[in-house]
Amino acid sequence: MAEKHEEEITREWMDILSDLWTAFGKEVDPKRLRVYFRNLSFIPLGLLEKAVPIAIQKQRKFNIVPTVGSVIEGLEQTLGHPADLTQAIEEWADQGFQDCIVPLEG
């Protein structure tokens, strides 16, 4: 069950990443997509959903697929340009879990 859920998350993650090509009317290049995946797989789905549109918007003047670096810049912008990106991602994830906790009244 957990493996199926992980596959669904990975598929959704790759679909979001594919938007980098779709936004510019390009066919997704599977080889290049694997490069992006290897270099960006540390980004949680919720943050990727925010970073990719920023990368696309910043690239709008040119008809080329945004780079891995552009997606990371979108991530940094989303997180407020932290000094330590890894720590900021961990804090974001922790806060996301905290938002899901509803205190029980007894």
BAGULUM-980460 format. One line per 4 residues: number of its first residue (from 1); their letters; for each residue x, y, z of N, C-alpha, C, CB. Coordinates in pm, 1 decimal. Each point is the difference from the previous one (the first is absolute). Glycine has a CB too. Layout:
BAGULUM-980460
NUM	a	X:Y:Z:X:Y:Z:X:Y:Z:X:Y:Z ~ ...
***
This chain:
BAGULUM-980460
1	maek	82.5:-120.0:0.0:-82.5:120.0:0.0:86.7:126.0:0.0:-180.4:-126.0:121.2 ~ 280.8:128.3:-34.7:86.9:117.3:7.2:76.6:18.9:-130.0:21.0:-31.5:247.2 ~ 17.1:-81.7:-309.0:73.0:7.2:-127.1:-87.1:61.6:-108.9:134.7:-201.7:65.7 ~ -263.2:166.8:-69.4:-91.6:56.7:-99.2:-15.7:149.7:22.7:-121.8:-219.7:-16.7
5	heee	110.6:259.0:142.4:-11.8:142.6:32.1:126.0:75.3:-44.4:-149.9:-55.5:196.4 ~ 265.1:-4.1:-172.7:126.0:62.3:-40.5:7.2:14.1:-152.5:112.3:-96.7:204.1 ~ -160.7:-3.6:-275.4:-2.3:6.5:-146.4:-90.2:113.6:-48.0:42.6:-247.6:-11.1 ~ -157.5:265.0:75.5:-92.7:107.9:-35.9:63.4:136.3:24.7:-194.3:-148.8:55.0
9	itre	261.9:162.9:57.4:68.0:126.4:32.0:108.9:27.6:-102.5:-48.6:-31.8:245.4 ~ 126.6:-70.4:-280.5:106.7:17.0:-98.1:-58.3:39.8:-134.9:141.2:-168.9:121.6 ~ -250.3:104.8:-161.8:-64.1:33.7:-127.4:-49.6:145.5:1.3:-68.2:-242.4:-29.7 ~ 5.3:282.8:139.0:-48.0:137.9:11.1:118.0:97.9:-1.8:-201.4:-79.6:131.3
13	wmdi	309.1:43.5:-62.7:120.9:82.4:5.2:55.1:19.5:-140.2:51.7:-83.8:231.7 ~ -44.3:-27.1:-309.0:51.9:5.7:-136.9:-93.8:79.8:-90.9:113.4:-221.9:35.0 ~ -243.8:212.3:-12.1:-95.8:78.4:-78.5:22.1:149.9:21.0:-166.7:-188.0:17.0 ~ 190.9:226.0:106.8:25.7:140.9:29.4:128.8:44.2:-68.1:-120.3:-20.3:220.8
17	lsdl	222.3:-62.0:-211.8:126.5:32.0:-64.6:-16.5:8.9:-151.8:122.1:-113.6:187.5 ~ -208.2:31.3:-244.0:-26.1:2.0:-144.2:-60.6:132.5:-45.4:-32.3:-246.9:7.6 ~ -30.7:317.7:84.8:-55.7:131.9:-33.3:106.8:95.2:-53.1:-173.7:-33.7:175.7 ~ 299.5:9.8:-137.8:109.1:84.5:-49.9:7.0:-5.3:-152.1:127.6:-38.4:212.8
21	wtaf	-157.3:-76.4:-270.1:1.3:-15.6:-145.8:-133.2:46.0:-59.4:161.4:-193.4:20.4 ~ -270.2:148.0:40.5:-133.5:28.8:-51.8:-26.2:149.7:-10.1:-79.0:-214.3:98.4 ~ 124.4:289.2:-0.9:-23.7:145.1:2.4:60.8:70.4:-120.4:-4.3:-10.2:248.1 ~ 103.9:-50.9:-308.1:67.5:62.4:-114.0:-26.5:-74.0:-130.4:175.8:80.6:155.6
25	gkev	-279.8:-166.6:-153.2:-39.1:-70.7:-120.6:102.0:-100.5:-49.1:-128.9:197.5:-57.8 ~ 206.8:-250.3:149.0:105.7:-95.4:-34.7:-41.8:-140.9:39.6:174.9:178.8:29.3 ~ -124.0:-276.0:-104.0:-17.4:-140.0:37.8:92.0:-28.9:118.2:-61.6:-67.2:-238.7 ~ 12.0:-8.8:334.3:82.4:-37.4:114.3:113.3:-90.0:-49.4:-198.4:18.3:159.7
29	dpkr	318.6:18.9:-124.7:118.7:-77.0:-35.6:29.0:-95.9:115.6:94.6:190.0:-145.0 ~ -121.4:-320.6:128.0:16.8:-95.2:111.3:140.7:-0.9:58.9:-175.1:-138.2:-105.6 ~ 274.8:151.3:21.7:138.3:-0.2:49.3:25.4:122.4:88.2:74.6:-124.9:-206.6 ~ -118.9:239.1:160.2:17.7:123.6:77.9:-85.5:-2.4:126.0:49.9:125.8:-211.1
33	lrvy	-171.0:-183.5:200.5:-87.6:-11.2:116.4:67.1:-81.9:110.0:-201.5:18.1:-149.6 ~ 272.9:-124.5:112.2:72.9:-79.8:99.4:108.9:82.2:67.9:-47.0:-206.2:-133.9 ~ 114.0:292.5:57.5:102.5:87.1:57.8:-65.0:93.6:102.5:137.8:-11.7:-214.1 ~ -250.9:69.8:177.6:-70.7:89.2:92.4:-42.0:-78.6:124.4:-82.5:143.1:-193.3
37	frnl	31.6:-263.9:173.2:-43.8:-81.9:113.0:115.5:-28.1:94.7:-176.1:-103.4:-144.1 ~ 289.6:63.4:89.1:116.6:-30.3:85.2:46.1:122.2:79.4:70.0:-174.4:-165.1 ~ -82.0:291.0:106.0:50.9:120.8:65.1:-102.3:71.6:87.4:152.1:23.0:-191.0 ~ -279.6:-55.2:173.6:-103.4:70.9:75.2:-83.6:-90.7:89.4:-6.5:162.7:-184.2
41	sfip	38.4:-290.8:189.5:-84.4:-94.5:74.0:-2.4:25.3:150.8:49.8:-165.8:-176.5 ~ 36.9:251.7:224.8:-0.8:35.2:143.0:-114.2:96.1:34.9:248.5:-33.1:4.6 ~ -314.1:86.8:-107.2:-106.4:98.6:23.6:-132.1:-73.6:22.7:119.8:173.5:-143.1 ~ -185.0:-151.2:256.3:-130.5:-62.0:24.1:-103.8:48.8:-101.9:56.0:-18.4:245.3
45	lgll	-154.3:-66.0:-271.5:-103.5:29.6:-98.4:-63.9:137.3:21.4:-42.6:-244.2:-17.0 ~ 5.5:274.9:139.6:-66.7:127.2:28.4:85.1:120.6:-34.4:-123.6:-114.3:179.1 ~ 253.5:103.2:-160.7:89.5:110.2:-35.4:26.4:4.0:-150.6:106.0:-16.5:226.8 ~ -99.8:-100.0:-289.5:18.7:-2.5:-145.4:-118.2:66.8:-69.4:135.1:-212.0:18.9
49	ekav	-255.1:190.5:36.0:-120.4:62.3:-55.9:8.5:152.4:2.2:-132.0:-198.3:74.9 ~ 208.5:252.2:16.5:17.1:144.8:9.6:120.8:48.5:-80.1:-106.0:-7.3:226.0 ~ 212.3:-70.7:-228.9:125.0:41.7:-64.3:-8.6:-2.5:-152.9:122.3:-86.9:198.7 ~ -187.8:-12.7:-255.5:-6.0:-12.5:-145.7:-72.1:118.9:-64.3:2.1:-249.3:25.6
53	piai	-118.8:290.8:22.5:-63.4:116.5:-61.8:85.0:126.8:7.4:-217.7:-101.3:58.0 ~ 292.8:116.6:49.3:88.8:116.0:10.9:107.8:-7.6:-107.4:-43.6:15.0:248.5 ~ 101.7:-133.4:-266.6:102.6:-17.3:-103.9:-57.8:28.0:-137.9:116.6:-170.5:142.6 ~ -238.3:125.9:-166.6:-65.5:23.5:-129.8:-25.0:148.5:-20.0:-108.2:-226.7:10.4
57	qkqr	57.1:293.3:89.8:-30.3:143.0:-10.8:125.9:82.1:-25.6:-195.0:-32.8:152.6 ~ 303.6:-3.1:-88.4:124.9:74.5:-19.5:60.0:-24.3:-138.0:41.2:-13.8:245.4 ~ -78.4:-96.7:-309.5:55.6:-37.1:-129.5:-91.0:43.8:-115.0:113.8:-194.4:109.0 ~ -224.1:259.4:-79.5:-103.9:27.0:-99.1:45.8:79.0:-122.1:-156.1:-5.9:186.9
61	kfni	263.8:81.7:-177.5:47.0:80.0:-113.0:71.3:-84.3:-104.7:21.2:193.8:153.5 ~ 19.9:-312.0:-115.7:76.3:-86.4:-88.7:-76.4:-129.3:-22.3:216.7:100.8:80.0 ~ -202.6:-159.8:-194.6:-71.9:-123.2:-30.8:89.9:-121.3:24.4:-140.0:122.9:-170.4 ~ 197.2:-127.8:291.1:84.0:-114.0:36.2:-43.0:-53.4:136.3:193.3:93.4:-134.7
65	vptv	-169.5:-221.5:154.0:-35.5:-65.7:126.1:88.5:56.4:111.5:-72.4:-212.2:-122.4 ~ 11.8:253.0:234.0:79.7:49.1:112.1:99.6:-105.5:48.6:-190.9:148.0:66.3 ~ 302.3:-103.0:-17.2:105.5:-88.9:46.6:-29.4:-53.9:139.4:162.9:126.3:-139.9 ~ -83.7:-224.1:180.1:-6.0:-52.3:137.1:21.9:115.9:97.5:85.1:-229.2:-74.9
69	gsvi	11.4:313.5:42.8:29.0:115.5:85.8:-118.4:93.6:13.7:236.6:-17.1:-67.8 ~ -314.8:32.5:-38.7:-119.0:85.4:6.0:-104.1:-56.7:95.3:43.4:73.4:-234.6 ~ -56.3:-204.4:236.0:-94.4:-63.2:93.2:49.2:18.7:143.4:-66.5:-170.4:-175.9 ~ 196.1:157.1:197.2:56.0:21.3:134.2:-18.9:145.8:42.2:169.6:-184.0:-38.8
73	egle	-152.9:277.1:-54.0:-26.5:140.8:32.8:-146.3:19.5:39.1:182.0:71.9:-158.6 ~ -273.0:-139.5:88.7:-141.7:6.4:36.3:-24.1:-57.4:138.6:-60.7:-17.2:-241.2 ~ 131.9:-89.0:273.4:-8.5:-60.1:133.2:50.2:98.2:105.4:30.8:-229.6:-99.5 ~ 83.6:290.2:72.5:56.3:97.1:95.3:-95.3:117.6:19.2:233.2:-66.9:-67.9
77	qtlg	-293.8:113.1:-39.2:-95.8:110.1:10.8:-119.3:-42.4:85.4:71.9:87.6:-225.5 ~ -120.5:-207.2:203.0:-113.4:-52.2:76.5:31.1:-5.2:149.2:-69.2:-134.1:-199.3 ~ 192.7:98.6:232.1:39.9:-15.4:140.0:59.7:127.5:59.9:40.0:-239.9:-47.8 ~ -39.1:348.5:-27.7:50.4:126.3:52.7:150.1:14.6:-6.3:-193.5:1.5:145.8
81	hpad	257.2:-63.8:-243.1:145.3:8.6:-22.0:79.5:-34.8:126.1:-41.9:175.4:-173.3 ~ 23.4:-298.4:223.0:69.4:-39.9:123.2:149.7:-19.3:-22.2:-210.4:-109.5:77.2 ~ 286.5:126.6:30.3:144.3:-24.6:-6.3:27.8:-149.5:-14.9:42.6:204.9:141.1 ~ -124.4:-288.2:-77.8:16.7:-145.6:-5.1:-127.2:-59.9:-59.4:156.7:-0.1:202.3
85	ltqa	-149.4:-35.8:-329.2:-116.8:-51.0:-72.0:-51.2:-131.5:59.2:85.4:111.8:-206.5 ~ 4.9:-201.0:242.1:-39.9:-128.7:56.4:-76.9:19.1:130.2:199.8:-107.5:-106.4 ~ -150.0:194.2:191.9:-67.3:26.0:127.7:-136.3:64.4:-25.0:223.3:26.7:115.6 ~ -230.6:63.5:-209.8:-127.1:66.5:-29.9:-103.7:-100.1:-50.8:124.7:211.6:-53.1
89	ieew	-81.2:-307.8:-27.2:-92.0:-103.5:-48.5:-49.9:-83.9:117.0:118.9:-6.4:-222.9 ~ -28.5:-31.0:312.8:-39.4:-78.3:117.6:-99.3:77.4:86.2:222.9:-115.5:-2.9 ~ -198.2:243.1:23.8:-91.5:82.0:79.6:-134.7:12.4:-68.2:193.9:126.2:92.5 ~ -192.7:-110.9:-225.5:-124.8:7.2:-76.0:-79.4:-130.0:18.4:108.3:155.9:-169.3
93	adqg	-39.5:-269.2:157.6:-66.1:-129.3:15.4:-56.0:-15.8:141.0:153.4:-98.3:-172.5 ~ -75.3:136.4:273.3:-46.9:-8.6:138.8:-123.3:86.6:20.6:234.3:-44.2:76.9 ~ -234.4:163.6:-132.7:-114.0:90.0:14.5:-122.6:-58.3:-69.1:155.4:197.2:11.7 ~ -134.7:-261.5:-125.2:-111.2:-63.4:-70.4:-66.8:-106.6:84.5:114.6:46.2:-214.7
97	fqdc	-32.6:-125.6:284.9:-56.7:-101.6:88.3:-71.3:65.6:117.5:180.9:-160.8:-67.0 ~ -126.3:269.0:118.3:-63.6:68.9:112.1:-136.4:55.2:-40.1:226.2:58.0:91.1 ~ -236.5:-11.2:-216.1:-127.4:54.0:-47.5:-107.6:-107.2:-7.7:125.4:171.6:-128.6 ~ -86.2:-297.7:120.3:-94.5:-110.9:-10.7:-49.0:-47.6:136.4:112.9:-67.8:-210.7
101	ivpl	-45.5:110.5:316.2:-35.7:-47.1:135.1:-111.3:88.3:54.6:235.8:-86.6:41.6 ~ -342.8:21.8:-2.9:-113.1:72.5:59.4:-8.0:-43.0:146.2:-128.6:13.8:-223.1 ~ 140.5:82.5:314.1:-6.4:-37.3:142.1:-137.1:-54.7:36.4:170.2:175.1:52.3 ~ -170.1:-278.6:29.1:-124.9:-56.6:47.0:-43.8:71.4:125.8:57.6:-221.6:-100.7
105	eg	-185.4:251.6:106.0:-52.6:64.0:119.4:-57.8:-108.9:88.6:-49.7:217.2:-123.6 ~ 82.9:-213.4:251.5:-42.7:-109.1:85.7:-89.8:35.7:107.1:200.0:-98.7:-50.3
***
